[in-house]
Amino acid sequence: MRDDFPLGDTLRVVEPIYLDHAATTPVRPEVVEAMLPYWRQQAGNPSSVYGLGRAARRALDDARDLVAAVLHARPQELVFTSGGTEADNAAIKGVAFAARARGRGNHIITTQIEHHAVLHTCEWLEQFGFETTYLPVDHYGMVDPGAVEAAITDQTVLISVMCANNEVGTVQPIAEIGRIARARKVTFHTDAVQAGGALDMDVNRLGVDLLSLSAHKFYGPKGVGLLYVRSGARWQPQQQGGAQERNRRGGTENTAGVVGMAKALELAYANVDQNNAYVQGLRDRLIEGLLERIPESELTGHPVQRLPNSASFVFKYVEGESILLSLDVKEIFASSGSACTSGALEPSHVITALGYPPEVARGSLRLTTGLDNTPEQVERVLAELPPAIAALRAMSPAFATV
Ligand code: PLP
C-alpha cells in the first residue's frame, strides 16, 4: 500500500488489497486539503451577500472554471449535482420532458449495458408515454454506431450511450455516435462516470450535448458530480428550488465537494498518461497472470478498447459471490456483477448482454486497479485467487460432472 493513499486498517495482520476502483476511489490527500477550509473557516453559503458567502461563491466559480477547462466547455454549461446518478437522471428526464413540452417525439435510444442510473430512468419514463430502444452490444460489449443510426426514428429525442462500461471496461465509439447524432439532429448524452479522470473528456471532440461525471471515481469525494449541458441543448431542469446553478438545480451548493471534485479532476489530467500507464501495467499483469493460472477463465469486455484499470473475467463453475467471499477472507476487495436479489443470484445484465449464458455470467469477477495499488499486491492476488477458485470448484456439483 502506498503511504499517500492509506486505505483500510493499519493494524491488520495482512495488508488489505483494494481492487475495486470502479466502485469508488480513496480521496487524494491534496483534495482533502483543498476541501477542508470550506467546512470550517470558509463555511459560508455561496448565496450569502457578505464576505464569507462571497468567498464560497468565488471558490465555486474557480472550481467551475477549472472543470470547464478540462471539458473544453463553458463554465455556464456545467450543473453541479450530487453525483453520477443525479446527473444521469437530470440528463435523461430533462431532455425527455423538454421534448414533451415542445410537442416533440417520445423515443429514446440507449444500450442494454448502461448503468442502472440510465436504464431505470428510461424505464421510469415509460409511465409517461416515453419509449426506449435498448440496443444490444457485441460479445466485447461494443455498441455498433450503425445500429444507433438505424434505430433513429422521427420520434427520437435522445441518444444515451455510456463512454465506458463499469463492469467490463469496454470503451464505446462516442465520437462516431456523436457525429451521427449531430447529423440527425438528435440530442446526445454520455454517461462518462467511469471514463472521467482517465479518458479524454473534451465535449467537442466527443460530440456530446450532455455528459455526466462523478467525483468519487477519480479520487474525489463521494456525493458530488456534474452534468454538462451544451448551450442551446433542448433540456430542462429537473430539480426545482432556489436559483442556484443558474436556476438549473435548486439547492445550496456543496462548496467543499465541488472544490474537491475540481482539484481531483485537475490532478487526474495533470498526469493522465502516467497514471493510466501505471494502472494499466498492474491490470495487464493481473489479466495475463490469472488467465494463465486459472483454467476455464475468460476476459470479459474488449481486449484493447477498455479502460486502463479494468480487468474483468468469467470463471466457469463458480459463483462471483463465492469468489468475493473467499477473497474477502484474505483481505482482497473486488467486485462481481452478479447480485443477490431476493435470495437468488442474479447474473449481471451486462455480462448477459455480452452473450454469456446465465450459469457462466454468474461467475463474473471485476478487479479494477488504482494508484494506491502496488506490483507486490498484484503478485499476492495471483498467488491467492487461483487456489481459491480451485477450492470453490472442488465443491461445485457442476464442476464435478466435467
Ligand atoms: N454511471 C456509471 C457508469 C457508474 O459506474 C456509476 C457508479 O458506479 C454511476 C453512473 C453512478 O454514479 P454515483 O455513484 O456518483 O451516483
Residues whose N, C-alpha, C, O or C-beta is under 5 A from the ligand:
A	BS01	PLP	A22 A23 G83 G84 T85 H115 A117 A164 N166 D191 V193 Q194 S214
